[in-house]
Amino acid sequence: MERKRYDLNFKKMVVTKGREIGNMTAVARQHELDPKMVLRWAKELKCTDLEQLDRTALKLVQVDSHVHKIG
């Protein structure tokens, strides 16, 4: 079974919802996610500047698409 990957915007949306209602576990269950994974996302996103993460993700996408165009 392949591991499912979630993009940064989805993670931010889930964590933001969890913070708004004050219950990460409930939000995780609404999205059929493991509550421990959502709590880990919240911890990771809290320790990192979200705006910087967005710029880094954008650069990776740009670099990746540039590589594909050249190759």
N, C-alpha and C positions, 0 to 999 in steps of 0.2 A: 504494500500500500504506500502510495506516494504521500509525502508530507505536504500539507497545504500551506501556501505562503500568502500573507496578507500585505497589501500595500500600506504605506505610511498614512495616507489619508483615511483609510478605513480604521486603522488602529487609533488615530487621533479622534475620529468620530465616536468610536466605542468608548474610549477613555473619557472624553468630554461628557458624553451622556451619563456615564457612571459617576463622574464627579458632580454633575448637576443634580442628580437625584440622590446621591450619597450612597449608592449601592452598586458596586462593580459586579457582584455576583449575579444580581438580577438582570443587569444589562447583558452580561455574558450569556446567560441562559436564554434571553430573548433572541440572541443571534446564534444560538446553538454552538457556543464556544466554551472551552474549558475555563472556568473562573480563575484558576491559577495562572493561565496564560494571560488573561486580561489584566490581572493584578501585576504581573511581570511587565506588561506593556506600560501600565500606569507608572510603575517605578522607573522604568527606562526613560519614559517621556518626561517625567518630573526632573530627572537628573540632566536632561539635555535641552538645549535651546531649540524649541520647535521650529522657529524660523530658520535657524541654521540647518536643521535636518532637511527642511524643504528645499533649500538651496543646494545642499549636497545631493539629494535625490535627483533634482533637476539636472545637475551637472552630470551625474552618472548616466541618466537617460540620454542627454545630448552626446556624451562621449560614446556611449554604446551605439546610438544610431549613426554617428559619424563613422565608427569603425565598420559597421555593416555596409554603409554606402561605399566606402573605399574598397573593402574586401570583396 
